[in-house]
């Protein structure tokens, strides 16, 4: 049973409505995406790698050692 509101919505409640809390997995995927983009991966490849089980450190290491981003993604995915 829902309770009726008796007063105005507070600023804290508005923030919670406007910005739902990210899940821990979403936070990790966001961080992984950022690292991959910083390593030069194009957005579409970075997104695919970020949500996969691919080894993030290996993804960065591959391009650091001269592998193209496309080949690195093929190896890891």
PDB file of N, CA, C and O in Angstrom:
ATOM      1  N   UNK A   1       0.836  -1.178   0.000  1.00  0.00           N
ATOM      2  CA  UNK A   1       0.000   0.000   0.000  1.00  0.00           C
ATOM      3  C   UNK A   1       0.886   1.248   0.000  1.00  0.00           C
ATOM      4  O   UNK A   1       1.802   1.356   0.815  1.00  0.00           O
ATOM      5  N   UNK A   2       0.624   2.168  -0.887  1.00  0.00           N
ATOM      6  CA  UNK A   2       1.425   3.386  -0.990  1.00  0.00           C
ATOM      7  C   UNK A   2       0.868   4.448  -0.057  1.00  0.00           C
ATOM      8  O   UNK A   2      -0.337   4.534   0.181  1.00  0.00           O
ATOM      9  N   UNK A   3       1.790   5.258   0.466  1.00  0.00           N
ATOM     10  CA  UNK A   3       1.399   6.360   1.332  1.00  0.00           C
ATOM     11  C   UNK A   3       1.248   7.613   0.499  1.00  0.00           C
ATOM     12  O   UNK A   3       2.033   7.858  -0.417  1.00  0.00           O
ATOM     13  N   UNK A   4       0.247   8.400   0.812  1.00  0.00           N
ATOM     14  CA  UNK A   4       0.061   9.660   0.088  1.00  0.00           C
ATOM     15  C   UNK A   4       1.034  10.694   0.617  1.00  0.00           C
ATOM     16  O   UNK A   4       1.313  10.752   1.815  1.00  0.00           O
ATOM     17  N   UNK A   5       1.544  11.505  -0.289  1.00  0.00           N
ATOM     18  CA  UNK A   5       2.473  12.563   0.078  1.00  0.00           C
ATOM     19  C   UNK A   5       1.689  13.690   0.728  1.00  0.00           C
ATOM     20  O   UNK A   5       0.624  14.086   0.256  1.00  0.00           O
ATOM     21  N   UNK A   6       2.244  14.196   1.822  1.00  0.00           N
ATOM     22  CA  UNK A   6       1.568  15.284   2.518  1.00  0.00           C
ATOM     23  C   UNK A   6       2.259  16.624   2.325  1.00  0.00           C
ATOM     24  O   UNK A   6       1.732  17.662   2.724  1.00  0.00           O
ATOM     25  N   UNK A   7       3.443  16.605   1.711  1.00  0.00           N
ATOM     26  CA  UNK A   7       4.169  17.857   1.513  1.00  0.00           C
ATOM     27  C   UNK A   7       4.889  17.849   0.185  1.00  0.00           C
ATOM     28  O   UNK A   7       4.778  16.894  -0.584  1.00  0.00           O
ATOM     29  N   UNK A   8       5.627  18.911  -0.087  1.00  0.00           N
ATOM     30  CA  UNK A   8       6.348  19.012  -1.357  1.00  0.00           C
ATOM     31  C   UNK A   8       7.500  18.004  -1.415  1.00  0.00           C
ATOM     32  O   UNK A   8       7.966  17.518  -0.384  1.00  0.00           O
ATOM     33  N   UNK A   9       7.949  17.699  -2.634  1.00  0.00           N
ATOM     34  CA  UNK A   9       9.081  16.808  -2.844  1.00  0.00           C
ATOM     35  C   UNK A   9      10.343  17.547  -2.435  1.00  0.00           C
ATOM     36  O   UNK A   9      10.552  18.695  -2.827  1.00  0.00           O
ATOM     37  N   UNK A  10      11.186  16.888  -1.644  1.00  0.00           N
ATOM     38  CA  UNK A  10      12.428  17.535  -1.193  1.00  0.00           C
ATOM     39  C   UNK A  10      13.479  17.470  -2.289  1.00  0.00           C
ATOM     40  O   UNK A  10      13.346  16.705  -3.244  1.00  0.00           O
ATOM     41  N   UNK A  11      14.518  18.275  -2.148  1.00  0.00           N
ATOM     42  CA  UNK A  11      15.606  18.293  -3.130  1.00  0.00           C
ATOM     43  C   UNK A  11      16.289  16.930  -3.192  1.00  0.00           C
ATOM     44  O   UNK A  11      16.647  16.472  -4.277  1.00  0.00           O
ATOM     45  N   UNK A  12      16.472  16.284  -2.062  1.00  0.00           N
ATOM     46  CA  UNK A  12      17.091  14.965  -2.025  1.00  0.00           C
ATOM     47  C   UNK A  12      16.255  13.952  -2.793  1.00  0.00           C
ATOM     48  O   UNK A  12      16.800  13.143  -3.543  1.00  0.00           O
ATOM     49  N   UNK A  13      14.959  13.986  -2.617  1.00  0.00           N
ATOM     50  CA  UNK A  13      14.078  13.072  -3.336  1.00  0.00           C
ATOM     51  C   UNK A  13      14.134  13.335  -4.834  1.00  0.00           C
ATOM     52  O   UNK A  13      14.106  12.392  -5.624  1.00  0.00           O
ATOM     53  N   UNK A  14      14.213  14.588  -5.236  1.00  0.00           N
ATOM     54  CA  UNK A  14      14.294  14.925  -6.655  1.00  0.00           C
ATOM     55  C   UNK A  14      15.595  14.392  -7.252  1.00  0.00           C
ATOM     56  O   UNK A  14      15.603  13.884  -8.373  1.00  0.00           O
ATOM     57  N   UNK A  15      16.695  14.505  -6.505  1.00  0.00           N
ATOM     58  CA  UNK A  15      17.973  13.999  -6.977  1.00  0.00           C
ATOM     59  C   UNK A  15      17.897  12.492  -7.166  1.00  0.00           C
ATOM     60  O   UNK A  15      18.403  11.970  -8.159  1.00  0.00           O
ATOM     61  N   UNK A  16      17.277  11.792  -6.239  1.00  0.00           N
ATOM     62  CA  UNK A  16      17.148  10.351  -6.345  1.00  0.00           C
ATOM     63  C   UNK A  16      16.293   9.960  -7.542  1.00  0.00           C
ATOM     64  O   UNK A  16      16.556   8.942  -8.182  1.00  0.00           O
ATOM     65  N   UNK A  17      15.285  10.747  -7.848  1.00  0.00           N
ATOM     66  CA  UNK A  17      14.429  10.470  -8.998  1.00  0.00           C
ATOM     67  C   UNK A  17      15.182  10.755 -10.291  1.00  0.00           C
ATOM     68  O   UNK A  17      15.113   9.968 -11.235  1.00  0.00           O
ATOM     69  N   UNK A  18      15.897  11.869 -10.342  1.00  0.00           N
ATOM     70  CA  UNK A  18      16.583  12.286 -11.562  1.00  0.00           C
ATOM     71  C   UNK A  18      17.828  11.444 -11.839  1.00  0.00           C
ATOM     72  O   UNK A  18      18.161  11.217 -13.002  1.00  0.00           O
ATOM     73  N   UNK A  19      18.523  10.977 -10.800  1.00  0.00           N
ATOM     74  CA  UNK A  19      19.767  10.243 -10.965  1.00  0.00           C
ATOM     75  C   UNK A  19      19.705   8.934 -10.186  1.00  0.00           C
ATOM     76  O   UNK A  19      20.218   8.851  -9.070  1.00  0.00           O
ATOM     77  N   UNK A  20      19.079   7.911 -10.767  1.00  0.00           N
ATOM     78  CA  UNK A  20      19.013   6.649 -10.057  1.00  0.00           C
ATOM     79  C   UNK A  20      20.428   6.116  -9.819  1.00  0.00           C
ATOM     80  O   UNK A  20      21.314   6.301 -10.654  1.00  0.00           O
ATOM     81  N   UNK A  21      20.631   5.471  -8.707  1.00  0.00           N
ATOM     82  CA  UNK A  21      21.944   4.957  -8.349  1.00  0.00           C
ATOM     83  C   UNK A  21      22.387   3.902  -9.361  1.00  0.00           C
ATOM     84  O   UNK A  21      21.622   3.010  -9.728  1.00  0.00           O
ATOM     85  N   UNK A  22      23.631   4.023  -9.801  1.00  0.00           N
ATOM     86  CA  UNK A  22      24.178   3.056 -10.750  1.00  0.00           C
ATOM     87  C   UNK A  22      24.492   1.764 -10.011  1.00  0.00           C
ATOM     88  O   UNK A  22      24.938   1.787  -8.865  1.00  0.00           O
ATOM     89  N   UNK A  23      24.258   0.651 -10.668  1.00  0.00           N
ATOM     90  CA  UNK A  23      24.625  -0.631 -10.079  1.00  0.00           C
ATOM     91  C   UNK A  23      26.147  -0.737 -10.064  1.00  0.00           C
ATOM     92  O   UNK A  23      26.837  -0.037 -10.805  1.00  0.00           O
ATOM     93  N   UNK A  24      26.647  -1.602  -9.228  1.00  0.00           N
ATOM     94  CA  UNK A  24      28.095  -1.791  -9.143  1.00  0.00           C
ATOM     95  C   UNK A  24      28.645  -2.241 -10.498  1.00  0.00           C
ATOM     96  O   UNK A  24      29.715  -1.792 -10.909  1.00  0.00           O
ATOM     97  N   UNK A  25      27.934  -3.113 -11.184  1.00  0.00           N
ATOM     98  CA  UNK A  25      28.372  -3.584 -12.505  1.00  0.00           C
ATOM     99  C   UNK A  25      28.429  -2.424 -13.492  1.00  0.00           C
ATOM    100  O   UNK A  25      29.369  -2.336 -14.282  1.00  0.00           O
ATOM    101  N   UNK A  26      27.441  -1.535 -13.460  1.00  0.00           N
ATOM    102  CA  UNK A  26      27.425  -0.376 -14.355  1.00  0.00           C
ATOM    103  C   UNK A  26      28.611   0.540 -14.094  1.00  0.00           C
ATOM    104  O   UNK A  26      29.194   1.099 -15.023  1.00  0.00           O
ATOM    105  N   UNK A  27      28.960   0.687 -12.827  1.00  0.00           N
ATOM    106  CA  UNK A  27      30.114   1.519 -12.469  1.00  0.00           C
ATOM    107  C   UNK A  27      31.400   0.921 -13.026  1.00  0.00           C
ATOM    108  O   UNK A  27      32.247   1.640 -13.556  1.00  0.00           O
ATOM    109  N   UNK A  28      31.542  -0.399 -12.903  1.00  0.00           N
ATOM    110  CA  UNK A  28      32.735  -1.068 -13.409  1.00  0.00           C
ATOM    111  C   UNK A  28      32.801  -0.957 -14.928  1.00  0.00           C
ATOM    112  O   UNK A  28      33.860  -0.666 -15.484  1.00  0.00           O
ATOM    113  N   UNK A  29      31.677  -1.186 -15.598  1.00  0.00           N
ATOM    114  CA  UNK A  29      31.648  -1.086 -17.059  1.00  0.00           C
ATOM    115  C   UNK A  29      31.968   0.327 -17.526  1.00  0.00           C
ATOM    116  O   UNK A  29      32.641   0.510 -18.541  1.00  0.00           O
ATOM    117  N   UNK A  30      31.495   1.315 -16.799  1.00  0.00           N
ATOM    118  CA  UNK A  30      31.779   2.711 -17.137  1.00  0.00           C
ATOM    119  C   UNK A  30      33.272   2.999 -16.994  1.00  0.00           C
ATOM    120  O   UNK A  30      33.872   3.656 -17.845  1.00  0.00           O
ATOM    121  N   UNK A  31      33.856   2.505 -15.921  1.00  0.00           N
ATOM    122  CA  UNK A  31      35.297   2.684 -15.695  1.00  0.00           C
ATOM    123  C   UNK A  31      36.093   1.985 -16.794  1.00  0.00           C
ATOM    124  O   UNK A  31      37.040   2.552 -17.339  1.00  0.00           O
ATOM    125  N   UNK A  32      35.701   0.742 -17.118  1.00  0.00           N
ATOM    126  CA  UNK A  32      36.384  -0.009 -18.178  1.00  0.00           C
ATOM    127  C   UNK A  32      36.287   0.740 -19.506  1.00  0.00           C
ATOM    128  O   UNK A  32      37.271   0.831 -20.241  1.00  0.00           O
ATOM    129  N   UNK A  33      35.122   1.269 -19.812  1.00  0.00           N
ATOM    130  CA  UNK A  33      34.921   2.025 -21.047  1.00  0.00           C
ATOM    131  C   UNK A  33      35.874   3.215 -21.096  1.00  0.00           C
ATOM    132  O   UNK A  33      36.495   3.468 -22.129  1.00  0.00           O
ATOM    133  N   UNK A  34      35.994   3.936 -20.007  1.00  0.00           N
ATOM    134  CA  UNK A  34      36.873   5.094 -19.939  1.00  0.00           C
ATOM    135  C   UNK A  34      38.330   4.698 -20.193  1.00  0.00           C
ATOM    136  O   UNK A  34      39.036   5.372 -20.943  1.00  0.00           O
ATOM    137  N   UNK A  35      38.775   3.611 -19.572  1.00  0.00           N
ATOM    138  CA  UNK A  35      40.153   3.145 -19.745  1.00  0.00           C
ATOM    139  C   UNK A  35      40.409   2.768 -21.208  1.00  0.00           C
ATOM    140  O   UNK A  35      41.457   3.096 -21.764  1.00  0.00           O
ATOM    141  N   UNK A  36      39.454   2.083 -21.821  1.00  0.00           N
ATOM    142  CA  UNK A  36      39.613   1.660 -23.213  1.00  0.00           C
ATOM    143  C   UNK A  36      39.632   2.844 -24.172  1.00  0.00           C
ATOM    144  O   UNK A  36      40.404   2.855 -25.131  1.00  0.00           O
ATOM    145  N   UNK A  37      38.803   3.818 -23.925  1.00  0.00           N
ATOM    146  CA  UNK A  37      38.794   5.021 -24.764  1.00  0.00           C
ATOM    147  C   UNK A  37      40.111   5.774 -24.610  1.00  0.00           C
ATOM    148  O   UNK A  37      40.660   6.272 -25.594  1.00  0.00           O
ATOM    149  N   UNK A  38      40.618   5.859 -23.391  1.00  0.00           N
ATOM    150  CA  UNK A  38      41.914   6.512 -23.170  1.00  0.00           C
ATOM    151  C   UNK A  38      43.039   5.773 -23.894  1.00  0.00           C
ATOM    152  O   UNK A  38      44.038   6.377 -24.283  1.00  0.00           O
ATOM    153  N   UNK A  39      42.868   4.456 -24.071  1.00  0.00           N
ATOM    154  CA  UNK A  39      43.869   3.661 -24.789  1.00  0.00           C
ATOM    155  C   UNK A  39      43.702   3.791 -26.305  1.00  0.00           C
ATOM    156  O   UNK A  39      44.475   3.209 -27.066  1.00  0.00           O
ATOM    157  N   UNK A  40      42.698   4.550 -26.741  1.00  0.00           N
ATOM    158  CA  UNK A  40      42.521   4.812 -28.155  1.00  0.00           C
ATOM    159  C   UNK A  40      41.516   3.936 -28.873  1.00  0.00           C
ATOM    160  O   UNK A  40      41.345   4.061 -30.085  1.00  0.00           O
ATOM    161  N   UNK A  41      40.839   3.039 -28.139  1.00  0.00           N
ATOM    162  CA  UNK A  41      39.832   2.198 -28.791  1.00  0.00           C
ATOM    163  C   UNK A  41      38.676   3.067 -29.269  1.00  0.00           C
ATOM    164  O   UNK A  41      38.213   3.945 -28.540  1.00  0.00           O
ATOM    165  N   UNK A  42      38.204   2.822 -30.505  1.00  0.00           N
ATOM    166  CA  UNK A  42      37.014   3.540 -30.975  1.00  0.00           C
ATOM    167  C   UNK A  42      35.828   3.191 -30.065  1.00  0.00           C
ATOM    168  O   UNK A  42      35.787   2.109 -29.479  1.00  0.00           O
ATOM    169  N   UNK A  43      34.892   4.090 -29.955  1.00  0.00           N
ATOM    170  CA  UNK A  43      33.776   3.932 -29.029  1.00  0.00           C
ATOM    171  C   UNK A  43      33.054   2.599 -29.186  1.00  0.00           C
ATOM    172  O   UNK A  43      32.767   1.936 -28.189  1.00  0.00           O
ATOM    173  N   UNK A  44      32.759   2.199 -30.407  1.00  0.00           N
ATOM    174  CA  UNK A  44      31.993   0.954 -30.594  1.00  0.00           C
ATOM    175  C   UNK A  44      32.763  -0.263 -30.085  1.00  0.00           C
ATOM    176  O   UNK A  44      32.178  -1.145 -29.457  1.00  0.00           O
ATOM    177  N   UNK A  45      34.069  -0.318 -30.349  1.00  0.00           N
ATOM    178  CA  UNK A  45      34.874  -1.432 -29.843  1.00  0.00           C
ATOM    179  C   UNK A  45      35.030  -1.342 -28.332  1.00  0.00           C
ATOM    180  O   UNK A  45      34.957  -2.351 -27.631  1.00  0.00           O
ATOM    181  N   UNK A  46      35.245  -0.135 -27.837  1.00  0.00           N
ATOM    182  CA  UNK A  46      35.409   0.057 -26.397  1.00  0.00           C
ATOM    183  C   UNK A  46      34.153  -0.375 -25.647  1.00  0.00           C
ATOM    184  O   UNK A  46      34.243  -0.991 -24.585  1.00  0.00           O
ATOM    185  N   UNK A  47      32.991  -0.058 -26.192  1.00  0.00           N
ATOM    186  CA  UNK A  47      31.734  -0.460 -25.551  1.00  0.00           C
ATOM    187  C   UNK A  47      31.602  -1.975 -25.502  1.00  0.00           C
ATOM    188  O   UNK A  47      31.209  -2.535 -24.479  1.00  0.00           O
ATOM    189  N   UNK A  48      31.930  -2.640 -26.608  1.00  0.00           N
ATOM    190  CA  UNK A  48      31.838  -4.108 -26.647  1.00  0.00           C
ATOM    191  C   UNK A  48      32.800  -4.747 -25.656  1.00  0.00           C
ATOM    192  O   UNK A  48      32.444  -5.698 -24.960  1.00  0.00           O
ATOM    193  N   UNK A  49      34.015  -4.223 -25.597  1.00  0.00           N
ATOM    194  CA  UNK A  49      35.002  -4.772 -24.673  1.00  0.00           C
ATOM    195  C   UNK A  49      34.638  -4.481 -23.216  1.00  0.00           C
ATOM    196  O   UNK A  49      34.816  -5.330 -22.343  1.00  0.00           O
ATOM    197  N   UNK A  50      34.134  -3.289 -22.966  1.00  0.00           N
ATOM    198  CA  UNK A  50      33.816  -2.879 -21.591  1.00  0.00           C
ATOM    199  C   UNK A  50      32.782  -3.783 -20.936  1.00  0.00           C
ATOM    200  O   UNK A  50      32.869  -4.055 -19.738  1.00  0.00           O
ATOM    201  N   UNK A  51      31.816  -4.246 -21.696  1.00  0.00           N
ATOM    202  CA  UNK A  51      30.752  -5.076 -21.119  1.00  0.00           C
ATOM    203  C   UNK A  51      31.068  -6.567 -21.197  1.00  0.00           C
ATOM    204  O   UNK A  51      30.303  -7.394 -20.702  1.00  0.00           O
ATOM    205  N   UNK A  52      32.196  -6.907 -21.819  1.00  0.00           N
ATOM    206  CA  UNK A  52      32.573  -8.311 -21.963  1.00  0.00           C
ATOM    207  C   UNK A  52      33.433  -8.754 -20.773  1.00  0.00           C
ATOM    208  O   UNK A  52      33.710  -7.985 -19.853  1.00  0.00           O
ATOM    209  N   UNK A  53      33.834 -10.001 -20.831  1.00  0.00           N
ATOM    210  CA  UNK A  53      34.736 -10.550 -19.811  1.00  0.00           C
ATOM    211  C   UNK A  53      36.201 -10.415 -20.230  1.00  0.00           C
ATOM    212  O   UNK A  53      37.091 -10.993 -19.606  1.00  0.00           O
ATOM    213  N   UNK A  54      36.437  -9.647 -21.292  1.00  0.00           N
ATOM    214  CA  UNK A  54      37.801  -9.472 -21.806  1.00  0.00           C
ATOM    215  C   UNK A  54      38.704  -8.867 -20.738  1.00  0.00           C
ATOM    216  O   UNK A  54      38.271  -8.047 -19.929  1.00  0.00           O
ATOM    217  N   UNK A  55      39.965  -9.286 -20.753  1.00  0.00           N
ATOM    218  CA  UNK A  55      40.962  -8.780 -19.820  1.00  0.00           C
ATOM    219  C   UNK A  55      41.311  -7.337 -20.205  1.00  0.00           C
ATOM    220  O   UNK A  55      41.917  -7.095 -21.249  1.00  0.00           O
ATOM    221  N   UNK A  56      40.931  -6.405 -19.371  1.00  0.00           N
ATOM    222  CA  UNK A  56      41.131  -4.982 -19.647  1.00  0.00           C
ATOM    223  C   UNK A  56      42.612  -4.634 -19.789  1.00  0.00           C
ATOM    224  O   UNK A  56      43.000  -3.890 -20.690  1.00  0.00           O
ATOM    225  N   UNK A  57      43.422  -5.174 -18.903  1.00  0.00           N
ATOM    226  CA  UNK A  57      44.847  -4.860 -18.940  1.00  0.00           C
ATOM    227  C   UNK A  57      45.490  -5.398 -20.222  1.00  0.00           C
ATOM    228  O   UNK A  57      46.365  -4.751 -20.798  1.00  0.00           O
ATOM    229  N   UNK A  58      45.058  -6.572 -20.664  1.00  0.00           N
ATOM    230  CA  UNK A  58      45.570  -7.129 -21.904  1.00  0.00           C
ATOM    231  C   UNK A  58      45.114  -6.286 -23.095  1.00  0.00           C
ATOM    232  O   UNK A  58      45.873  -6.108 -24.047  1.00  0.00           O
ATOM    233  N   UNK A  59      43.897  -5.772 -23.053  1.00  0.00           N
ATOM    234  CA  UNK A  59      43.385  -4.921 -24.130  1.00  0.00           C
ATOM    235  C   UNK A  59      44.269  -3.689 -24.303  1.00  0.00           C
ATOM    236  O   UNK A  59      44.589  -3.301 -25.427  1.00  0.00           O
ATOM    237  N   UNK A  60      44.655  -3.089 -23.206  1.00  0.00           N
ATOM    238  CA  UNK A  60      45.522  -1.903 -23.254  1.00  0.00           C
ATOM    239  C   UNK A  60      46.930  -2.304 -23.671  1.00  0.00           C
ATOM    240  O   UNK A  60      47.563  -1.616 -24.472  1.00  0.00           O
ATOM    241  N   UNK A  61      47.422  -3.417 -23.128  1.00  0.00           N
ATOM    242  CA  UNK A  61      48.777  -3.877 -23.438  1.00  0.00           C
ATOM    243  C   UNK A  61      48.939  -4.210 -24.923  1.00  0.00           C
ATOM    244  O   UNK A  61      49.970  -3.903 -25.522  1.00  0.00           O
ATOM    245  N   UNK A  62      47.934  -4.829 -25.506  1.00  0.00           N
ATOM    246  CA  UNK A  62      48.013  -5.184 -26.924  1.00  0.00           C
ATOM    247  C   UNK A  62      48.263  -3.957 -27.798  1.00  0.00           C
ATOM    248  O   UNK A  62      49.129  -3.983 -28.672  1.00  0.00           O
ATOM    249  N   UNK A  63      47.509  -2.886 -27.565  1.00  0.00           N
ATOM    250  CA  UNK A  63      47.691  -1.688 -28.404  1.00  0.00           C
ATOM    251  C   UNK A  63      48.982  -0.953 -28.046  1.00  0.00           C
ATOM    252  O   UNK A  63      49.579  -0.297 -28.900  1.00  0.00           O
ATOM    253  N   UNK A  64      49.407  -1.058 -26.814  1.00  0.00           N
ATOM    254  CA  UNK A  64      50.672  -0.435 -26.400  1.00  0.00           C
ATOM    255  C   UNK A  64      51.845  -1.072 -27.128  1.00  0.00           C
ATOM    256  O   UNK A  64      52.848  -0.416 -27.409  1.00  0.00           O
ATOM    257  N   UNK A  65      51.706  -2.361 -27.430  1.00  0.00           N
ATOM    258  CA  UNK A  65      52.781  -3.097 -28.111  1.00  0.00           C
ATOM    259  C   UNK A  65      52.587  -3.171 -29.621  1.00  0.00           C
ATOM    260  O   UNK A  65      53.215  -3.994 -30.286  1.00  0.00           O
ATOM    261  N   UNK A  66      51.711  -2.307 -30.176  1.00  0.00           N
ATOM    262  CA  UNK A  66      51.609  -2.169 -31.614  1.00  0.00           C
ATOM    263  C   UNK A  66      50.450  -2.870 -32.292  1.00  0.00           C
ATOM    264  O   UNK A  66      50.298  -2.756 -33.508  1.00  0.00           O
ATOM    265  N   UNK A  67      49.646  -3.576 -31.563  1.00  0.00           N
ATOM    266  CA  UNK A  67      48.483  -4.238 -32.147  1.00  0.00           C
ATOM    267  C   UNK A  67      47.432  -3.177 -32.489  1.00  0.00           C
ATOM    268  O   UNK A  67      47.258  -2.220 -31.735  1.00  0.00           O
ATOM    269  N   UNK A  68      46.738  -3.333 -33.606  1.00  0.00           N
ATOM    270  CA  UNK A  68      45.676  -2.376 -33.912  1.00  0.00           C
ATOM    271  C   UNK A  68      44.506  -2.610 -32.963  1.00  0.00           C
ATOM    272  O   UNK A  68      44.357  -3.695 -32.399  1.00  0.00           O
ATOM    273  N   UNK A  69      43.699  -1.609 -32.798  1.00  0.00           N
ATOM    274  CA  UNK A  69      42.545  -1.728 -31.897  1.00  0.00           C
ATOM    275  C   UNK A  69      41.577  -2.803 -32.388  1.00  0.00           C
ATOM    276  O   UNK A  69      41.027  -3.564 -31.592  1.00  0.00           O
ATOM    277  N   UNK A  70      41.377  -2.857 -33.693  1.00  0.00           N
ATOM    278  CA  UNK A  70      40.482  -3.861 -34.260  1.00  0.00           C
ATOM    279  C   UNK A  70      40.978  -5.280 -34.020  1.00  0.00           C
ATOM    280  O   UNK A  70      40.206  -6.164 -33.648  1.00  0.00           O
ATOM    281  N   UNK A  71      42.270  -5.488 -34.236  1.00  0.00           N
ATOM    282  CA  UNK A  71      42.856  -6.820 -34.019  1.00  0.00           C
ATOM    283  C   UNK A  71      42.824  -7.167 -32.538  1.00  0.00           C
ATOM    284  O   UNK A  71      42.528  -8.304 -32.171  1.00  0.00           O
ATOM    285  N   UNK A  72      43.125  -6.199 -31.693  1.00  0.00           N
ATOM    286  CA  UNK A  72      43.079  -6.427 -30.250  1.00  0.00           C
ATOM    287  C   UNK A  72      41.680  -6.861 -29.816  1.00  0.00           C
ATOM    288  O   UNK A  72      41.533  -7.792 -29.023  1.00  0.00           O
ATOM    289  N   UNK A  73      40.665  -6.195 -30.331  1.00  0.00           N
ATOM    290  CA  UNK A  73      39.294  -6.556 -29.991  1.00  0.00           C
ATOM    291  C   UNK A  73      38.941  -7.952 -30.508  1.00  0.00           C
ATOM    292  O   UNK A  73      38.253  -8.711 -29.827  1.00  0.00           O
ATOM    293  N   UNK A  74      39.412  -8.290 -31.717  1.00  0.00           N
ATOM    294  CA  UNK A  74      39.149  -9.624 -32.265  1.00  0.00           C
ATOM    295  C   UNK A  74      39.786 -10.704 -31.386  1.00  0.00           C
ATOM    296  O   UNK A  74      39.178 -11.745 -31.135  1.00  0.00           O
ATOM    297  N   UNK A  75      40.990 -10.456 -30.930  1.00  0.00           N
ATOM    298  CA  UNK A  75      41.679 -11.419 -30.073  1.00  0.00           C
ATOM    299  C   UNK A  75      40.922 -11.617 -28.763  1.00  0.00           C
ATOM    300  O   UNK A  75      40.760 -12.744 -28.295  1.00  0.00           O
ATOM    301  N   UNK A  76      40.467 -10.528 -28.185  1.00  0.00           N
ATOM    302  CA  UNK A  76      39.851 -10.572 -26.851  1.00  0.00           C
ATOM    303  C   UNK A  76      38.378 -10.968 -26.858  1.00  0.00           C
ATOM    304  O   UNK A  76      37.870 -11.495 -25.869  1.00  0.00           O
ATOM    305  N   UNK A  77      37.703 -10.718 -27.957  1.00  0.00           N
ATOM    306  CA  UNK A  77      36.282 -11.062 -28.013  1.00  0.00           C
ATOM    307  C   UNK A  77      36.132 -12.399 -28.702  1.00  0.00           C
ATOM    308  O   UNK A  77      35.014 -12.888 -28.862  1.00  0.00           O
TER     309      UNK A  77
END
